Amino acid sequence: MDMVTELKKALSEAAEVPVESLKDDVALAEQGISSFQVVTAYVWLERELNISFQGDQLPDASTATIEEVAKSIEAIRTSR
C-alpha cells in the first residue's frame, strides 16, 4: 500500500479538492489545507488503516509535505 496515495485520498476527502491537485513536495498549508482538514484526514486514515496515532508522532502540518507526513504514518503503521 502506497501511503502517499492513501494520504492524498484522505486529504482530498477532507479538503474537498481533487487528488490530482495535491503536490507531494509542497507544505500542506501552502496548498490551502487547514489544520482541521489535516486532523480529519488523520481520523479517516486511522479507520481505513486500523491504526492509532497521537498528533505528536506526526510532523507539523503547516510546514510538512505529503511525503513527510506519509513517511511518519508508515513508520507508525509498521511499528505496531
N, CA, C and O of each residue as an XYZ file, in Angstrom:
320
protein
N       0.855     -1.189      0.000
C       0.000      0.000      0.000
C       0.895      1.245      0.000
O       1.813      1.371      0.811
N       0.610      2.141     -0.911
C       1.369      3.385     -1.029
C       0.765      4.429     -0.092
O      -0.358      4.886     -0.304
N       1.508      4.798      0.933
C       0.981      5.718      1.942
C       0.759      7.121      1.380
O      -0.155      7.815      1.823
N       1.562      7.550      0.427
C       1.349      8.863     -0.197
C      -0.024      8.893     -0.862
O      -0.769      9.864     -0.723
N      -0.351      7.828     -1.582
C      -1.643      7.748     -2.257
C      -2.785      7.755     -1.248
O      -3.782      8.452     -1.437
N      -2.640      6.975     -0.172
C      -3.677      6.919      0.856
C      -3.861      8.276      1.532
O      -4.989      8.709      1.768
N      -2.759      8.938      1.840
C      -2.826     10.255      2.478
C      -3.466     11.275      1.541
O      -4.287     12.083      1.975
N      -3.104     11.245      0.280
C      -3.698     12.171     -0.683
C      -5.199     11.951     -0.806
O      -5.966     12.908     -0.909
N      -5.619     10.682     -0.797
C      -7.038     10.363     -0.869
C      -7.763     10.934      0.356
O      -8.837     11.522      0.231
N      -7.165     10.755      1.536
C      -7.769     11.266      2.779
C      -7.821     12.791      2.786
O      -8.834     13.376      3.170
N      -6.749     13.427      2.369
C      -6.726     14.895      2.325
C      -7.707     15.434      1.293
O      -8.347     16.462      1.514
N      -7.824     14.741      0.172
C      -8.766     15.139     -0.867
C     -10.194     15.116     -0.326
O     -10.967     16.046     -0.556
N     -10.536     14.053      0.390
C     -11.864     13.949      1.003
C     -12.081     15.053      2.031
O     -13.121     15.711      2.035
N     -11.095     15.252      2.901
C     -11.229     16.223      3.988
C     -11.311     17.659      3.478
O     -12.084     18.467      3.992
N     -10.511     17.966      2.468
C     -10.445     19.341      1.970
C     -11.359     19.577      0.774
O     -11.493     20.704      0.296
N     -11.980     18.511      0.298
C     -12.856     18.591     -0.867
C     -12.148     19.214     -2.065
O     -12.651     20.135     -2.708
N     -10.950     18.671     -2.342
C     -10.174     19.087     -3.511
C      -9.816     17.830     -4.303
O      -9.751     16.740     -3.735
N      -9.587     17.972     -5.599
C      -9.205     16.800     -6.389
C      -7.833     16.265     -5.964
O      -6.923     17.038     -5.666
N      -7.700     14.966     -5.939
C      -6.428     14.343     -5.574
C      -5.305     14.868     -6.465
O      -4.193     15.111     -5.997
N      -5.603     15.041     -7.745
C      -4.580     15.476     -8.709
C      -3.986     16.841     -8.365
O      -2.859     17.143     -8.759
N      -4.727     17.658     -7.642
C      -4.235     18.999     -7.329
C      -3.252     19.014     -6.157
O      -2.582     20.021     -5.929
N      -3.160     17.921     -5.420
C      -2.266     17.863     -4.265
C      -0.853     17.511     -4.704
O      -0.639     16.560     -5.455
N       0.108     18.294     -4.222
C       1.508     18.094     -4.579
C       2.241     17.427     -3.410
O       2.067     17.815     -2.255
N       3.054     16.431     -3.723
C       3.754     15.659     -2.694
C       4.807     16.455     -1.949
O       5.060     16.197     -0.772
N       5.431     17.426     -2.622
C       6.592     18.098     -2.050
C       6.364     19.565     -1.683
O       7.317     20.338     -1.598
N       5.113     19.945     -1.466
C       4.770     21.313     -1.059
C       4.055     21.224      0.283
O       3.204     20.357      0.483
N       4.401     22.126      1.204
C       3.781     22.115      2.534
C       2.255     22.142      2.412
O       1.692     22.815      1.548
N       1.613     21.396      3.296
C       0.154     21.301      3.249
C      -0.503     22.672      3.379
O      -1.457     22.969      2.661
N      -0.009     23.503      4.277
C      -0.594     24.830      4.470
C      -0.484     25.666      3.192
O      -1.395     26.427      2.866
N       0.623     25.524      2.477
C       0.805     26.256      1.224
C      -0.184     25.794      0.156
O      -0.464     26.524     -0.794
N      -0.706     24.593      0.315
C      -1.691     24.062     -0.624
C      -3.119     24.386     -0.199
O      -4.079     23.951     -0.834
N      -3.249     25.158      0.888
C      -4.565     25.567      1.351
C      -5.262     24.545      2.232
O      -6.472     24.628      2.445
N      -4.495     23.568      2.753
C      -5.062     22.544      3.632
C      -4.974     23.064      5.073
O      -3.885     23.344      5.573
N      -6.120     23.188      5.728
C      -6.146     23.701      7.098
C      -5.800     22.611      8.110
O      -5.824     21.424      7.788
N      -5.483     23.020      9.316
C      -5.187     22.066     10.391
C      -6.389     21.150     10.639
O      -6.218     19.950     10.852
N      -7.586     21.703     10.611
C      -8.790     20.903     10.809
C      -8.912     19.828      9.733
O      -9.260     18.686     10.031
N      -8.629     20.189      8.495
C      -8.715     19.231      7.397
C      -7.656     18.131      7.541
O      -7.910     16.973      7.210
N      -6.482     18.498      8.033
C      -5.430     17.505      8.259
C      -5.873     16.520      9.338
O      -5.719     15.309      9.179
N      -6.419     17.037     10.431
C      -6.893     16.161     11.518
C      -8.006     15.250     11.006
O      -8.037     14.066     11.343
N      -8.910     15.781     10.207
C      -9.976     14.979      9.619
C      -9.381     13.851      8.770
O      -9.859     12.717      8.817
N      -8.350     14.160      8.006
C      -7.682     13.140      7.186
C      -7.034     12.081      8.072
O      -7.080     10.894      7.750
N      -6.431     12.498      9.183
C      -5.806     11.542     10.104
C      -6.841     10.585     10.678
O      -6.592      9.383     10.778
N      -7.996     11.114     11.053
C      -9.059     10.267     11.605
C      -9.510      9.260     10.543
O      -9.707      8.085     10.850
N      -9.670      9.707      9.320
C     -10.059      8.826      8.226
C      -9.019      7.718      8.045
O      -9.368      6.548      7.883
N      -7.729      8.102      8.075
C      -6.659      7.120      7.907
C      -6.631      6.119      9.053
O      -6.394      4.932      8.833
N      -6.867      6.580     10.257
C      -6.893      5.664     11.401
C      -7.940      4.570     11.178
O      -7.683      3.392     11.424
N      -9.100      4.969     10.717
C     -10.167      3.994     10.439
C      -9.810      3.080      9.274
O      -9.954      1.862      9.370
N      -9.349      3.660      8.188
C      -9.042      2.886      6.982
C      -7.893      1.896      7.200
O      -7.928      0.772      6.700
N      -6.880      2.325      7.949
C      -5.676      1.505      8.120
C      -5.673      0.727      9.430
O      -4.754     -0.044      9.708
N      -6.719      0.940     10.232
C      -6.822      0.290     11.531
C      -5.577      0.538     12.387
O      -4.990     -0.387     12.950
N      -5.196      1.814     12.467
C      -4.069      2.211     13.304
C      -4.519      3.347     14.209
O      -5.602      3.908     14.041
N      -3.677      3.670     15.158
C      -3.949      4.789     16.046
C      -2.644      5.524     16.279
O      -1.603      4.912     16.517
N      -2.712      6.841     16.209
C      -1.509      7.618     16.487
C      -1.871      8.921     17.160
O      -3.004      9.394     17.075
N      -0.884      9.493     17.833
C      -1.038     10.773     18.514
C      -0.473     11.872     17.618
O       0.406     11.622     16.793
N      -0.979     13.070     17.785
C      -0.514     14.202     16.980
C       0.962     14.467     17.102
O       1.593     14.913     16.144
N       1.536     14.198     18.284
C       2.958     14.475     18.458
C       3.843     13.462     17.728
O       5.060     13.638     17.680
N       3.261     12.417     17.165
C       4.015     11.451     16.376
C       4.152     11.895     14.921
O       4.898     11.291     14.150
N       3.433     12.948     14.554
C       3.408     13.405     13.168
C       4.046     14.783     13.044
O       4.019     15.563     13.996
N       4.615     15.091     11.890
C       5.226     16.410     11.697
C       4.184     17.530     11.696
O       2.995     17.285     11.489
N       4.638     18.742     11.927
C       3.768     19.919     11.934
C       3.130     20.078     10.557
O       3.822     20.271      9.557
N       1.813     19.996     10.522
C       1.086     20.015      9.244
C       1.252     21.323      8.488
O       1.110     21.341      7.265
N       1.547     22.414      9.178
C       1.665     23.687      8.468
C       2.938     23.744      7.622
O       2.987     24.464      6.625
N       3.958     22.993      8.012
C       5.216     23.031      7.267
C       5.556     21.706      6.600
O       6.445     21.653      5.750
N       4.865     20.641      6.972
C       5.171     19.313      6.429
C       4.597     19.143      5.028
O       3.589     19.749      4.665
N       5.268     18.305      4.261
C       4.775     17.941      2.936
C       4.022     16.612      3.034
O       4.100     15.922      4.051
N       3.312     16.268      2.000
C       2.613     14.983      1.963
C       3.615     13.844      2.104
O       3.351     12.869      2.808
N       4.751     13.957      1.446
C       5.778     12.911      1.542
C       6.245     12.722      2.983
O       6.385     11.589      3.442
N       6.487     13.824      3.703
C       6.956     13.740      5.094
C       5.907     13.124      6.011
O       6.224     12.275      6.844
N       4.673     13.548      5.858
C       3.597     13.009      6.693
C       3.389     11.528      6.368
O       3.198     10.720      7.276
N       3.425     11.170      5.103
C       3.232      9.771      4.696
C       4.319      8.879      5.296
O       4.026      7.771      5.747
N       5.560      9.343      5.308
C       6.653      8.565      5.906
C       6.406      8.358      7.394
O       6.637      7.265      7.911
N       5.945      9.380      8.079
C       5.663      9.269      9.513
C       4.536      8.278      9.780
O       4.629      7.465     10.700
N       3.477      8.340      8.985
C       2.353      7.426      9.156
C       2.795      5.991      8.866
O       2.404      5.065      9.577
N       3.598      5.808      7.839
C       4.080      4.473      7.504
C       4.939      3.916      8.638
O       4.837      2.735      8.968
N       5.772      4.747      9.227
C       6.624      4.298     10.338
C       5.765      3.872     11.527
O       6.061      2.871     12.179
N       4.718      4.620     11.808
C       3.805      4.275     12.906
C       3.100      2.974     12.584
O       2.975      2.103     13.445
N       2.645      2.840     11.370
C       1.905      1.650     10.952
C       2.765      0.387     11.050
O       2.285     -0.655     11.498
N       4.007      0.473     10.642
C       4.875     -0.708     10.661
C       5.413     -1.014     12.051
O       5.870     -2.129     12.299
N       5.369     -0.054     12.956
C       5.890     -0.271     14.309
C       4.888     -0.929     15.248
O       5.255     -1.328     16.353
N       3.652     -1.049     14.841
C       2.654     -1.618     15.755
C       2.628     -3.105     15.747
O       1.837     -3.713     16.468
